[in-house]
Amino acid sequence: MKGLKEKNRLGKSREYLANERTFLAWIRTSIALMGFGFVIVKFTLFLKEISMLLENKGISSKEYSTMVGVIMVALGVIIAVLAFIQYKKHEKQLNYDTYASSSKLSLFITLIILIGGIILILYLRSII
């Protein structure tokens, strides 16, 4: 009987740790998105400064890059919040032995990346 309780407790520990690892993976993803968005905005500012230094009036004044960078930072924040909500929901389900998988966050990320990729392709086609 004692061996069965120990085995059950070990299984529960694995489930909680797996939930935590998943949460941390989503947090890393959100930090990467925020960092990449920051780099895009800073690179846009760098290009503006260079064009002003060279007094090149041929560079477009459209702010697409800045907008994309800010949107990526915002998405990173949203993903971090959604990851925390999902983590707490799964933790509660594990506590009550009512766990049911959900892929809403994965679907959200996939759709955002798909839409962003399509927009990027259309944008790059218009430049070339």
C-alpha atoms as one frame of an Amber mdcrd trajectory, in Angstrom:
protein
   0.000   0.000   0.000   2.835   2.370   0.882   4.530   1.704  -2.470   1.329
   2.611  -4.330   1.015   5.950  -2.485   4.668   6.729  -3.208   4.185   5.893
  -6.890   1.052   8.064  -7.075   2.829  10.983  -5.398   5.761  10.639  -7.790
   3.359  10.652 -10.757   1.666  13.789  -9.427   5.040  15.481  -9.027   5.855
  14.717 -12.650   2.561  16.192 -13.802   3.110  19.408 -11.846   6.687  19.718
 -13.084   5.585  19.117 -16.684   2.981  21.870 -16.283   5.663  24.189 -14.945
   8.058  23.361 -17.803   5.323  24.121 -20.319   4.623  27.433 -18.607   8.304
  28.354 -18.668   8.522  27.452 -22.370   5.641  29.844 -23.094   7.364  32.537
 -21.022  10.574  32.052 -23.036   8.524  32.392 -26.218   6.938  35.613 -24.997
  10.308  37.043 -23.962  11.727  36.155 -27.386   8.831  37.939 -29.117   9.249
  41.010 -26.932  13.004  41.049 -27.515  12.636  40.653 -31.259  10.028  43.433
 -31.351  12.390  45.683 -29.403  15.217  44.955 -31.846  12.968  45.794 -34.807
  12.012  49.154 -33.286  15.604  50.008 -32.405  16.820  49.037 -35.878  14.160
  51.295 -37.411  15.388  54.178 -35.259  18.954  53.390 -36.337  17.934  53.515
 -40.016  16.172  56.862 -39.457  19.282  58.314 -37.840  21.502  57.059 -40.661
  19.175  58.476 -43.307  19.103  61.833 -41.511  22.881  61.787 -41.222  23.250
  61.087 -44.921  20.392  63.479 -45.705  18.844  60.800 -47.872  15.323  61.808
 -48.737  14.682  58.618 -50.706  13.921  56.517 -47.636  10.212  56.087 -47.030
   8.757  57.767 -43.974   6.235  54.967 -43.399   6.418  53.490 -39.933   5.637
  49.850 -40.752   8.698  48.478 -39.000   8.023  50.406 -35.816   4.412  49.277
 -35.836   5.429  45.633 -36.344   7.948  45.856 -33.495   5.430  47.366 -31.088
   2.837  44.733 -32.059   5.379  41.959 -31.400   6.140  43.352 -27.947   2.411
  43.562 -27.203   1.909  39.974 -28.405   4.723  38.857 -26.129   2.964  40.445
 -23.165  -0.382  38.893 -24.153   1.212  35.458 -24.526   2.821  35.748 -21.084
  -0.551  36.568 -19.504  -2.332  33.768 -21.372   0.429  31.319 -20.424   0.000
  32.179 -16.754  -3.779  31.737 -16.993  -3.310  28.362 -18.694  -0.729  27.320
 -16.094  -3.063  28.134 -13.192  -5.995  26.413 -14.921  -3.974  23.226 -15.442
  -2.660  23.391 -11.885  -6.224  23.564 -10.568  -7.281  20.671 -12.829  -4.342
  18.581 -11.600  -5.277  19.321  -7.988  -8.834  18.078  -8.547  -7.889  15.235
 -10.923 -10.040  16.746 -13.671  -7.306  17.515 -16.200  -8.482  18.064 -19.768
  -6.016  19.207 -22.393  -6.633  22.428 -24.261  -4.755  23.828 -27.227  -6.259
  27.332 -27.334  -2.946  29.063 -26.599  -1.141  26.966 -29.217  -3.860  27.732
 -31.757  -3.650  31.452 -30.948   0.127  31.516 -31.448  -0.107  29.508 -34.669
  -2.736  31.853 -36.113  -0.748  34.953 -35.154   2.411  33.564 -36.751   0.475
  32.520 -39.859  -1.173  35.932 -40.244   2.118  37.719 -39.538   3.918  35.572
 -42.108   1.309  36.272 -44.777   1.459  40.007 -44.092   5.253  39.891 -44.244
   5.180  38.022 -47.570   2.753  40.555 -49.047   4.851  43.437 -47.747   8.083
  41.986 -49.142   6.427  41.335 -52.515   5.381  45.000 -52.696   8.964  46.148
 -52.047  10.608  43.917 -54.638
